[in-house]
Amino acid sequence: HYFINLVDENNFLTIYPPIDDATLKKENLSLIESALSAGHPEPLHGDAIAFAEVFQRRLSTTLPVNQLAAYSFEDHNLDQLHLDGAGIAITNAVSAGGTQSLEMKECDGNGREWMPLVNIPIPAKGHAAAAGYQISFDAMLDNDLPGALSLNIRGPTSSVKQKQKQKQKQRQRQEQENLATVVIAKDGIRVNTWLLAPSAPGSWNHFDFQWIPTQASDHTVRVTITTEGGDIWQKEVPLEDYFFKQVTDIQIISTGDPGTKAYIDNVVVTSNTERG
């Protein structure tokens, strides 16, 4: 077997200027070793986060008409969620801010790769399109049996794509465009394939996505990831799909090995004030 590592030295050194020839020689490291270990950028440092307060503040500062979804999982009612596969349950073993959270455990009995799956439907705003969205949630991988999560913020197929594919009507109905795909695994947190932050099993992270469609930011989403201790990573990430316009649902899939677990808590989806 042969393994080839391709590193763009110029680009890498531009992103991480401290990694120069003198530093590499002093620390007895190769450029490849430095590239593989550098990974995500360094965080900003803020105050420790109070997850329950953040959840309540999100709701108290948003008009009820713009509150599209809110789940603290403090009761056992999952009727409004669409569930597929075994391993989905409310647990009181861990919680970000209250007493319970949503547990997703990978089970041998699940017959498909995308099980277990939780789908959170987002109601449409009716006659007018929302002028952007803010989506926040807390997530954690199990401390002893850390799994992996893939979370998709989805929307309908755009009219542009529909016109481009008039002869593929059946396929159009199955396609959806994503604002973002978040992958939370032991080797880090990625948004639309961008490695943004490390992942520490047994520790909660707060995720915040803000998309405000303007001429300057139509095609990027601001992603903020905050740890329990207050480390903060923030980046403007290109939208997964260029023509994304509206959030229709959030899909959460467990992608770990059998027996592994991950948790979700304090999901809030709000829309911005509608265009006049």
BALOBA-1460 file (C-alpha; in Angstrom, 3 decimals):
// residues 276
<rec num="1" residu="h" x="0.000" y="0.000" z="0.000"/>
<rec num="2" residu="y" x="1.179" y="3.508" z="-0.801"/>
<rec num="3" residu="f" x="-0.021" y="6.675" z="0.923"/>
<rec num="4" residu="i" x="0.510" y="10.049" z="-0.699"/>
<rec num="5" residu="n" x="0.089" y="13.347" z="1.151"/>
<rec num="6" residu="l" x="-0.317" y="16.419" z="-1.035"/>
<rec num="7" residu="v" x="0.286" y="19.724" z="0.736"/>
<rec num="8" residu="d" x="0.120" y="23.128" z="-0.907"/>
<rec num="9" residu="e" x="3.060" y="24.678" z="0.931"/>
<rec num="10" residu="n" x="2.396" y="28.240" z="-0.172"/>
<rec num="11" residu="n" x="-1.270" y="28.166" z="0.831"/>
<rec num="12" residu="f" x="-0.542" y="26.350" z="4.088"/>
<rec num="13" residu="l" x="2.155" y="28.815" z="5.110"/>
<rec num="14" residu="t" x="-0.154" y="31.707" z="4.290"/>
<rec num="15" residu="i" x="-2.882" y="30.344" z="6.563"/>
<rec num="16" residu="y" x="-0.462" y="29.369" z="9.319"/>
<rec num="17" residu="p" x="2.471" y="31.849" z="9.118"/>
<rec num="18" residu="p" x="4.207" y="30.607" z="12.330"/>
<rec num="19" residu="i" x="4.985" y="27.317" z="10.554"/>
<rec num="20" residu="d" x="8.143" y="28.374" z="8.733"/>
<rec num="21" residu="d" x="11.454" y="26.637" z="8.058"/>
<rec num="22" residu="a" x="13.039" y="27.896" z="11.280"/>
<rec num="23" residu="t" x="10.107" y="26.731" z="13.403"/>
<rec num="24" residu="l" x="10.031" y="23.334" z="11.730"/>
<rec num="25" residu="k" x="13.754" y="22.861" z="12.268"/>
<rec num="26" residu="k" x="13.589" y="23.975" z="15.898"/>
<rec num="27" residu="e" x="10.731" y="21.582" z="16.682"/>
<rec num="28" residu="n" x="12.154" y="18.799" z="14.485"/>
<rec num="29" residu="l" x="8.955" y="18.518" z="12.438"/>
<rec num="30" residu="s" x="8.308" y="17.955" z="8.760"/>
<rec num="31" residu="l" x="5.900" y="20.187" z="6.864"/>
<rec num="32" residu="i" x="3.521" y="17.250" z="6.422"/>
<rec num="33" residu="e" x="3.513" y="16.551" z="10.175"/>
<rec num="34" residu="s" x="2.738" y="20.198" z="10.864"/>
<rec num="35" residu="a" x="-0.025" y="20.261" z="8.244"/>
<rec num="36" residu="l" x="-1.722" y="17.172" z="9.638"/>
<rec num="37" residu="s" x="-1.583" y="18.430" z="13.225"/>
<rec num="38" residu="a" x="-2.553" y="22.043" z="12.501"/>
<rec num="39" residu="g" x="-6.099" y="21.280" z="11.352"/>
<rec num="40" residu="h" x="-8.589" y="23.844" z="12.602"/>
<rec num="41" residu="p" x="-7.621" y="27.467" z="13.377"/>
<rec num="42" residu="e" x="-7.031" y="28.721" z="16.911"/>
<rec num="43" residu="p" x="-10.181" y="29.819" z="18.785"/>
<rec num="44" residu="l" x="-11.114" y="33.097" z="20.380"/>
<rec num="45" residu="h" x="-11.561" y="32.915" z="24.142"/>
<rec num="46" residu="g" x="-14.762" y="34.067" z="25.816"/>
<rec num="47" residu="d" x="-16.763" y="33.332" z="28.945"/>
<rec num="48" residu="a" x="-18.091" y="29.900" z="29.819"/>
<rec num="49" residu="i" x="-21.456" y="29.388" z="28.152"/>
<rec num="50" residu="a" x="-24.717" y="28.839" z="30.046"/>
<rec num="51" residu="f" x="-26.638" y="26.676" z="27.585"/>
<rec num="52" residu="a" x="-30.070" y="27.025" z="29.232"/>
<rec num="53" residu="e" x="-29.755" y="30.819" z="29.337"/>
<rec num="54" residu="v" x="-28.773" y="30.945" z="25.674"/>
<rec num="55" residu="f" x="-31.815" y="28.830" z="24.770"/>
<rec num="56" residu="q" x="-34.202" y="31.059" z="26.730"/>
<rec num="57" residu="r" x="-32.612" y="34.241" z="25.396"/>
<rec num="58" residu="r" x="-33.040" y="33.035" z="21.814"/>
<rec num="59" residu="l" x="-36.776" y="32.673" z="22.415"/>
<rec num="60" residu="s" x="-37.287" y="35.819" z="24.498"/>
<rec num="61" residu="t" x="-35.604" y="38.050" z="21.913"/>
<rec num="62" residu="t" x="-37.583" y="36.697" z="18.935"/>
<rec num="63" residu="l" x="-41.184" y="37.534" z="18.091"/>
<rec num="64" residu="p" x="-43.451" y="34.471" z="18.407"/>
<rec num="65" residu="v" x="-44.394" y="34.721" z="14.719"/>
<rec num="66" residu="n" x="-40.734" y="34.231" z="13.805"/>
<rec num="67" residu="q" x="-40.190" y="31.223" z="16.094"/>
<rec num="68" residu="l" x="-40.314" y="28.291" z="13.696"/>
<rec num="69" residu="a" x="-39.127" y="25.471" z="15.984"/>
<rec num="70" residu="a" x="-37.943" y="25.087" z="19.574"/>
<rec num="71" residu="y" x="-37.047" y="21.839" z="21.345"/>
<rec num="72" residu="s" x="-35.479" y="21.599" z="24.793"/>
<rec num="73" residu="f" x="-36.481" y="17.899" z="25.116"/>
<rec num="74" residu="e" x="-37.643" y="18.498" z="28.697"/>
<rec num="75" residu="d" x="-40.712" y="16.374" z="28.037"/>
<rec num="76" residu="h" x="-40.997" y="12.999" z="26.336"/>
<rec num="77" residu="n" x="-43.190" y="14.184" z="23.473"/>
<rec num="78" residu="l" x="-41.534" y="13.544" z="20.103"/>
<rec num="79" residu="d" x="-44.787" y="13.565" z="18.114"/>
<rec num="80" residu="q" x="-43.816" y="16.604" z="16.026"/>
<rec num="81" residu="l" x="-40.549" y="15.004" z="14.911"/>
<rec num="82" residu="h" x="-40.186" y="12.443" z="12.134"/>
<rec num="83" residu="l" x="-38.183" y="9.445" z="13.357"/>
<rec num="84" residu="d" x="-36.701" y="6.492" z="11.464"/>
<rec num="85" residu="g" x="-34.783" y="3.577" z="12.947"/>
<rec num="86" residu="a" x="-34.083" y="2.295" z="16.445"/>
<rec num="87" residu="g" x="-31.936" y="4.108" z="18.979"/>
<rec num="88" residu="i" x="-33.727" y="7.464" z="19.328"/>
<rec num="89" residu="a" x="-34.873" y="8.359" z="22.834"/>
<rec num="90" residu="i" x="-35.163" y="11.107" z="25.413"/>
<rec num="91" residu="t" x="-32.508" y="10.587" z="28.086"/>
<rec num="92" residu="n" x="-31.953" y="12.124" z="31.508"/>
<rec num="93" residu="a" x="-28.365" y="10.844" z="31.638"/>
<rec num="94" residu="v" x="-26.948" y="14.030" z="30.091"/>
<rec num="95" residu="s" x="-28.255" y="17.471" z="29.217"/>
<rec num="96" residu="a" x="-26.796" y="20.741" z="27.994"/>
<rec num="97" residu="g" x="-28.906" y="23.009" z="30.158"/>
<rec num="98" residu="g" x="-31.931" y="21.266" z="31.631"/>
<rec num="99" residu="t" x="-32.507" y="17.708" z="32.774"/>
<rec num="100" residu="q" x="-32.910" y="15.841" z="29.464"/>
<rec num="101" residu="s" x="-31.626" y="15.671" z="25.899"/>
<rec num="102" residu="l" x="-32.222" y="13.689" z="22.714"/>
<rec num="103" residu="e" x="-30.049" y="10.570" z="22.507"/>
<rec num="104" residu="m" x="-29.133" y="8.953" z="19.189"/>
<rec num="105" residu="k" x="-27.614" y="5.498" z="19.571"/>
<rec num="106" residu="e" x="-26.389" y="3.476" z="16.611"/>
<rec num="107" residu="c" x="-28.052" y="0.035" z="16.619"/>
<rec num="108" residu="d" x="-27.276" y="-3.173" z="14.737"/>
<rec num="109" residu="g" x="-30.939" y="-3.587" z="13.855"/>
<rec num="110" residu="n" x="-31.064" y="-0.469" z="11.700"/>
<rec num="111" residu="g" x="-31.175" y="-1.629" z="8.102"/>
<rec num="112" residu="r" x="-29.977" y="1.549" z="6.402"/>
<rec num="113" residu="e" x="-26.913" y="3.759" z="6.677"/>
<rec num="114" residu="w" x="-29.040" y="6.837" z="7.399"/>
<rec num="115" residu="m" x="-30.672" y="5.282" z="10.488"/>
<rec num="116" residu="p" x="-31.337" y="6.384" z="13.138"/>
<rec num="117" residu="l" x="-32.686" y="9.597" z="11.684"/>
<rec num="118" residu="v" x="-34.491" y="12.532" z="13.280"/>
<rec num="119" residu="n" x="-36.213" y="15.018" z="10.990"/>
<rec num="120" residu="i" x="-37.358" y="18.372" z="12.393"/>
<rec num="121" residu="p" x="-39.915" y="19.955" z="10.038"/>
<rec num="122" residu="i" x="-39.819" y="23.742" z="9.730"/>
<rec num="123" residu="p" x="-43.183" y="25.348" z="8.884"/>
<rec num="124" residu="a" x="-43.263" y="27.671" z="5.888"/>
<rec num="125" residu="k" x="-43.760" y="31.361" z="6.446"/>
<rec num="126" residu="g" x="-46.766" y="31.380" z="4.159"/>
<rec num="127" residu="h" x="-47.161" y="34.204" z="1.691"/>
<rec num="128" residu="a" x="-43.708" y="35.803" z="2.096"/>
<rec num="129" residu="a" x="-40.172" y="34.471" z="2.130"/>
<rec num="130" residu="a" x="-38.171" y="34.899" z="5.317"/>
<rec num="131" residu="a" x="-35.297" y="37.365" z="5.167"/>
<rec num="132" residu="g" x="-32.848" y="34.846" z="6.567"/>
<rec num="133" residu="y" x="-32.656" y="32.401" z="9.447"/>
<rec num="134" residu="q" x="-30.865" y="31.758" z="12.709"/>
<rec num="135" residu="i" x="-30.484" y="28.111" z="13.679"/>
<rec num="136" residu="s" x="-28.918" y="27.022" z="16.952"/>
<rec num="137" residu="f" x="-28.501" y="23.768" z="18.838"/>
<rec num="138" residu="d" x="-26.231" y="22.007" z="21.313"/>
<rec num="139" residu="a" x="-24.499" y="18.723" z="20.503"/>
<rec num="140" residu="m" x="-22.207" y="16.285" z="22.280"/>
<rec num="141" residu="l" x="-20.591" y="12.946" z="21.514"/>
<rec num="142" residu="d" x="-20.823" y="10.350" z="24.275"/>
<rec num="143" residu="n" x="-17.812" y="10.318" z="26.579"/>
<rec num="144" residu="d" x="-17.375" y="6.529" z="26.686"/>
<rec num="145" residu="l" x="-18.824" y="5.486" z="23.316"/>
<rec num="146" residu="p" x="-18.539" y="8.571" z="21.083"/>
<rec num="147" residu="g" x="-20.514" y="8.290" z="17.882"/>
<rec num="148" residu="a" x="-20.825" y="10.691" z="14.963"/>
<rec num="149" residu="l" x="-23.588" y="12.962" z="13.722"/>
<rec num="150" residu="s" x="-24.432" y="14.417" z="10.343"/>
<rec num="151" residu="l" x="-26.860" y="17.327" z="10.534"/>
<rec num="152" residu="n" x="-28.345" y="18.790" z="7.343"/>
<rec num="153" residu="i" x="-30.134" y="22.147" z="7.186"/>
<rec num="154" residu="r" x="-32.303" y="21.567" z="4.123"/>
<rec num="155" residu="g" x="-34.562" y="23.422" z="1.732"/>
<rec num="156" residu="p" x="-36.612" y="22.754" z="-1.421"/>
<rec num="157" residu="t" x="-35.140" y="22.463" z="-4.890"/>
<rec num="158" residu="s" x="-34.754" y="25.949" z="-6.366"/>
<rec num="159" residu="s" x="-36.826" y="27.114" z="-9.337"/>
<rec num="160" residu="v" x="-33.575" y="27.624" z="-11.244"/>
<rec num="161" residu="k" x="-32.683" y="23.979" z="-10.921"/>
<rec num="162" residu="q" x="-36.236" y="22.956" z="-11.740"/>
<rec num="163" residu="k" x="-36.076" y="24.815" z="-15.042"/>
<rec num="164" residu="q" x="-32.734" y="23.230" z="-15.804"/>
<rec num="165" residu="k" x="-34.179" y="19.761" z="-15.247"/>
<rec num="166" residu="q" x="-37.653" y="19.882" z="-16.772"/>
<rec num="167" residu="k" x="-37.232" y="16.390" z="-18.201"/>
<rec num="168" residu="q" x="-36.410" y="14.871" z="-14.804"/>
<rec num="169" residu="k" x="-39.589" y="15.631" z="-12.845"/>
<rec num="170" residu="q" x="-39.465" y="12.560" z="-10.660"/>
<rec num="171" residu="r" x="-35.898" y="13.250" z="-9.666"/>
<rec num="172" residu="q" x="-36.730" y="16.886" z="-8.907"/>
<rec num="173" residu="r" x="-39.228" y="15.868" z="-6.257"/>
<rec num="174" residu="q" x="-36.523" y="13.880" z="-4.479"/>
<rec num="175" residu="e" x="-33.835" y="16.554" z="-4.575"/>
<rec num="176" residu="q" x="-33.389" y="19.144" z="-1.863"/>
<rec num="177" residu="e" x="-30.826" y="21.859" z="-1.441"/>
<rec num="178" residu="n" x="-28.835" y="22.288" z="1.744"/>
<rec num="179" residu="l" x="-27.855" y="25.450" z="3.526"/>
<rec num="180" residu="a" x="-25.244" y="23.459" z="5.399"/>
<rec num="181" residu="t" x="-24.160" y="19.962" z="6.356"/>
<rec num="182" residu="v" x="-22.539" y="19.666" z="9.771"/>
<rec num="183" residu="v" x="-20.458" y="16.600" z="10.599"/>
<rec num="184" residu="i" x="-19.552" y="16.101" z="14.258"/>
<rec num="185" residu="a" x="-17.037" y="13.303" z="14.819"/>
<rec num="186" residu="k" x="-14.067" y="12.451" z="17.023"/>
<rec num="187" residu="d" x="-11.622" y="13.914" z="14.502"/>
<rec num="188" residu="g" x="-13.306" y="17.321" z="14.450"/>
<rec num="189" residu="i" x="-16.307" y="19.405" z="13.444"/>
<rec num="190" residu="r" x="-16.847" y="20.164" z="9.764"/>
<rec num="191" residu="v" x="-19.347" y="22.446" z="8.064"/>
<rec num="192" residu="n" x="-19.725" y="21.978" z="4.309"/>
<rec num="193" residu="t" x="-16.417" y="20.019" z="4.450"/>
<rec num="194" residu="w" x="-14.579" y="22.930" z="6.158"/>
<rec num="195" residu="l" x="-12.775" y="21.759" z="9.303"/>
<rec num="196" residu="l" x="-13.738" y="24.449" z="11.822"/>
<rec num="197" residu="a" x="-13.141" y="23.130" z="15.337"/>
<rec num="198" residu="p" x="-11.989" y="20.142" z="17.383"/>
<rec num="199" residu="s" x="-14.442" y="17.767" z="18.995"/>
<rec num="200" residu="a" x="-14.130" y="16.593" z="22.600"/>
<rec num="201" residu="p" x="-16.364" y="13.609" z="23.507"/>
<rec num="202" residu="g" x="-18.206" y="14.216" z="26.763"/>
<rec num="203" residu="s" x="-18.264" y="17.986" z="26.289"/>
<rec num="204" residu="w" x="-21.135" y="20.036" z="24.859"/>
<rec num="205" residu="n" x="-20.719" y="22.476" z="21.978"/>
<rec num="206" residu="h" x="-23.145" y="25.249" z="21.057"/>
<rec num="207" residu="f" x="-23.721" y="25.754" z="17.323"/>
<rec num="208" residu="d" x="-25.151" y="28.913" z="15.808"/>
<rec num="209" residu="f" x="-25.874" y="29.442" z="12.094"/>
<rec num="210" residu="q" x="-26.921" y="32.847" z="10.778"/>
<rec num="211" residu="w" x="-27.894" y="33.324" z="7.158"/>
<rec num="212" residu="i" x="-28.980" y="36.790" z="6.057"/>
<rec num="213" residu="p" x="-29.450" y="36.969" z="2.280"/>
<rec num="214" residu="t" x="-27.981" y="40.275" z="1.150"/>
<rec num="215" residu="q" x="-25.837" y="41.149" z="-1.817"/>
<rec num="216" residu="a" x="-22.753" y="40.672" z="0.353"/>
<rec num="217" residu="s" x="-23.718" y="37.426" z="2.087"/>
<rec num="218" residu="d" x="-26.289" y="35.671" z="-0.115"/>
<rec num="219" residu="h" x="-24.078" y="32.658" z="-0.567"/>
<rec num="220" residu="t" x="-22.366" y="32.291" z="2.818"/>
<rec num="221" residu="v" x="-23.585" y="31.323" z="6.282"/>
<rec num="222" residu="r" x="-21.952" y="32.568" z="9.474"/>
<rec num="223" residu="v" x="-21.086" y="29.601" z="11.673"/>
<rec num="224" residu="t" x="-20.201" y="30.037" z="15.353"/>
<rec num="225" residu="i" x="-19.142" y="27.087" z="17.518"/>
<rec num="226" residu="t" x="-18.713" y="27.635" z="21.271"/>
<rec num="227" residu="t" x="-17.414" y="25.116" z="23.816"/>
<rec num="228" residu="e" x="-18.543" y="24.789" z="27.421"/>
<rec num="229" residu="g" x="-15.431" y="26.658" z="28.528"/>
<rec num="230" residu="g" x="-15.963" y="29.572" z="26.143"/>
<rec num="231" residu="d" x="-13.617" y="28.782" z="23.249"/>
<rec num="232" residu="i" x="-15.176" y="30.224" z="20.084"/>
<rec num="233" residu="w" x="-14.659" y="29.436" z="16.404"/>
<rec num="234" residu="q" x="-16.441" y="31.616" z="13.849"/>
<rec num="235" residu="k" x="-16.301" y="31.535" z="10.061"/>
<rec num="236" residu="e" x="-18.266" y="32.640" z="7.005"/>
<rec num="237" residu="v" x="-18.756" y="29.348" z="5.164"/>
<rec num="238" residu="p" x="-19.990" y="29.090" z="1.550"/>
<rec num="239" residu="l" x="-23.503" y="27.667" z="1.281"/>
<rec num="240" residu="e" x="-23.606" y="24.015" z="0.358"/>
<rec num="241" residu="d" x="-26.004" y="24.837" z="-2.475"/>
<rec num="242" residu="y" x="-25.599" y="28.146" z="-4.288"/>
<rec num="243" residu="f" x="-29.337" y="28.632" z="-4.946"/>
<rec num="244" residu="f" x="-30.505" y="27.906" z="-1.380"/>
<rec num="245" residu="k" x="-33.457" y="30.138" z="-0.370"/>
<rec num="246" residu="q" x="-35.604" y="28.569" z="2.356"/>
<rec num="247" residu="v" x="-35.291" y="26.161" z="5.291"/>
<rec num="248" residu="t" x="-37.823" y="23.320" z="5.158"/>
<rec num="249" residu="d" x="-36.404" y="20.852" z="7.673"/>
<rec num="250" residu="i" x="-33.395" y="19.812" z="9.710"/>
<rec num="251" residu="q" x="-32.253" y="16.228" z="9.314"/>
<rec num="252" residu="i" x="-30.042" y="14.603" z="11.954"/>
<rec num="253" residu="i" x="-28.419" y="11.244" z="11.188"/>
<rec num="254" residu="s" x="-26.278" y="9.072" z="13.441"/>
<rec num="255" residu="t" x="-23.301" y="7.818" z="11.436"/>
<rec num="256" residu="g" x="-21.208" y="6.126" z="14.120"/>
<rec num="257" residu="d" x="-20.402" y="2.479" z="14.767"/>
<rec num="258" residu="p" x="-22.964" y="0.193" z="16.461"/>
<rec num="259" residu="g" x="-23.311" y="0.996" z="20.151"/>
<rec num="260" residu="t" x="-21.932" y="4.533" z="19.878"/>
<rec num="261" residu="k" x="-24.002" y="7.505" z="21.034"/>
<rec num="262" residu="a" x="-24.410" y="11.228" z="20.499"/>
<rec num="263" residu="y" x="-26.765" y="13.843" z="21.924"/>
<rec num="264" residu="i" x="-28.702" y="16.899" z="20.723"/>
<rec num="265" residu="d" x="-30.313" y="19.577" z="22.891"/>
<rec num="266" residu="n" x="-31.854" y="23.064" z="22.773"/>
<rec num="267" residu="v" x="-32.776" y="23.281" z="19.089"/>
<rec num="268" residu="v" x="-34.108" y="26.700" z="18.021"/>
<rec num="269" residu="v" x="-34.966" y="27.859" z="14.501"/>
<rec num="270" residu="t" x="-36.065" y="31.458" z="13.955"/>
<rec num="271" residu="s" x="-36.633" y="33.579" z="10.878"/>
<rec num="272" residu="n" x="-35.634" y="37.187" z="10.440"/>
<rec num="273" residu="t" x="-38.147" y="39.936" z="9.778"/>
<rec num="274" residu="e" x="-39.764" y="39.366" z="6.427"/>
<rec num="275" residu="r" x="-39.032" y="41.649" z="3.520"/>
<rec num="276" residu="g" x="-41.591" y="44.374" z="3.080"/>
